[in-house]
Amino acid sequence: MGQQIALMSLVVRDYDEAIQFYTEKLGFTLVQDTVLDAFKRWVIVAPPHSKGCSLLLAKAANTEQKAAVGNQTGGRVFLFLHTDDFWRDYTKMREKGVLFKEKPREEVYGTVVVFEDLYGNLWDLLELKT
């Protein structure tokens, strides 16, 4: 069997507010929410019908982790959400109150726009050219 990246940890302030944002604003599916102890849960979300990498929502547990919430990559775009219909998803996300940092643009590789999640992490919404 080959290898693949299955999960990426995303440090969050609160499990429930993160679940709400990713499922209600971005339309992700809650894949798993398992209580591990009084402070820790195993929470996985993924885009609908995704067969790729999912996000493990990891609640910040100390000062260093709390400082990383919303800035896991030093202000650069962190995650890339590919879509097969840019304008459908862009419109839905705008209607649900997702904050876009710019206007959509056409690049040599596809149609793209930068948005931020509830903590300020930057994402690209991207439909690649075929």
C-alpha positions as CSV (number, residue, x, y, z in Angstrom):
1,M,0.0,0.0,0.0
2,G,1.2,3.5,-0.8
3,Q,1.2,6.4,1.5
4,Q,-1.1,9.4,1.7
5,I,-1.7,12.3,4.1
6,A,-4.9,11.4,5.8
7,L,-5.3,14.1,8.4
8,M,-4.0,17.6,9.1
9,S,-4.4,19.0,12.6
10,L,-6.0,22.4,12.8
11,V,-5.6,24.1,16.2
12,V,-8.9,25.6,17.3
13,R,-10.1,27.6,20.3
14,D,-13.2,25.5,20.8
15,Y,-14.5,22.2,19.4
16,D,-18.1,23.1,19.0
17,E,-17.6,26.6,17.4
18,A,-15.2,25.0,15.0
19,I,-17.6,22.2,14.1
20,Q,-20.3,24.7,13.6
21,F,-18.2,26.9,11.3
22,Y,-16.9,24.0,9.1
23,T,-20.2,22.2,8.8
24,E,-22.6,25.2,8.5
25,K,-20.5,27.8,6.7
26,L,-18.3,25.6,4.5
27,G,-20.7,22.6,4.2
28,F,-18.2,20.1,5.5
29,T,-19.3,16.8,7.0
30,L,-18.6,15.9,10.6
31,V,-16.9,12.6,10.1
32,Q,-16.1,11.8,13.8
33,D,-16.6,13.4,17.2
34,T,-15.3,11.1,20.0
35,V,-14.8,12.2,23.6
36,L,-11.3,11.0,24.7
37,D,-11.3,12.6,28.2
38,A,-12.7,15.6,30.1
39,F,-10.6,18.0,27.9
40,K,-9.9,16.3,24.6
41,R,-12.0,15.0,21.7
42,W,-11.1,13.4,18.4
43,V,-13.0,15.6,15.9
44,I,-12.6,15.1,12.2
45,V,-14.3,17.2,9.4
46,A,-14.0,16.9,5.7
47,P,-15.5,18.4,2.6
48,P,-18.6,16.5,1.4
49,H,-17.7,13.4,-0.7
50,S,-14.0,13.9,0.0
51,K,-11.7,11.0,-0.5
52,G,-8.6,13.0,0.4
53,C,-7.2,14.6,3.5
54,S,-9.5,15.5,6.3
55,L,-9.0,18.0,9.2
56,L,-8.5,17.0,12.8
57,L,-9.8,19.8,14.9
58,A,-7.5,20.0,17.9
59,K,-8.4,22.3,20.8
60,A,-5.5,24.4,21.9
61,A,-4.4,23.0,25.3
62,N,-1.6,25.4,26.4
63,T,-0.3,28.9,25.8
64,E,1.8,28.1,22.8
65,Q,-1.0,26.3,21.1
66,K,-3.5,29.1,21.9
67,A,-1.0,31.6,20.3
68,A,-1.1,29.5,17.0
69,V,-4.9,29.6,16.7
70,G,-5.6,31.4,13.4
71,N,-2.0,31.8,12.5
72,Q,-0.6,28.3,11.9
73,T,1.4,29.4,8.8
74,G,2.5,32.9,9.8
75,G,-0.2,34.7,7.7
76,R,0.2,32.7,4.5
77,V,-2.6,30.7,2.8
78,F,-2.8,27.5,4.8
79,L,-5.2,25.2,3.1
80,F,-6.5,24.8,-0.4
81,L,-10.1,23.8,-0.9
82,H,-10.6,22.5,-4.5
83,T,-14.0,22.6,-6.1
84,D,-15.5,21.4,-9.3
85,D,-17.7,24.5,-9.5
86,F,-16.1,27.7,-8.2
87,W,-19.1,30.0,-8.6
88,R,-21.5,27.7,-6.9
89,D,-19.3,27.3,-3.8
90,Y,-18.2,31.0,-3.8
91,T,-21.9,32.1,-3.9
92,K,-23.0,29.6,-1.1
93,M,-20.1,30.6,1.1
94,R,-20.8,34.4,0.7
95,E,-24.4,33.8,1.5
96,K,-23.4,32.0,4.7
97,G,-21.2,34.9,5.8
98,V,-17.7,33.6,5.0
99,L,-15.2,36.4,4.8
100,F,-13.4,36.8,1.5
101,K,-10.1,38.8,1.5
102,E,-10.3,39.7,-2.2
103,K,-12.4,39.4,-5.3
104,P,-12.2,36.1,-7.3
105,R,-9.5,36.1,-9.9
106,E,-8.5,34.1,-12.9
107,E,-5.0,32.7,-12.8
108,V,-3.2,30.4,-15.3
109,Y,-4.0,27.5,-13.1
110,G,-7.6,28.2,-12.4
111,T,-10.2,30.5,-10.7
112,V,-9.3,31.4,-7.1
113,V,-10.2,33.5,-4.1
114,V,-8.7,33.8,-0.6
115,F,-11.1,33.5,2.3
116,E,-10.6,33.1,6.1
117,D,-12.0,30.7,8.6
118,L,-13.5,31.7,11.9
119,Y,-10.0,32.1,13.4
120,G,-8.4,34.0,10.6
121,N,-6.5,31.1,8.9
122,L,-6.3,31.9,5.2
123,W,-7.6,29.4,2.6
124,D,-7.8,29.3,-1.2
125,L,-11.1,28.3,-2.8
126,L,-9.8,27.0,-6.1
127,E,-11.2,25.5,-9.3
128,L,-8.3,24.1,-11.3
129,K,-8.3,24.5,-15.1
130,T,-8.6,21.2,-16.8
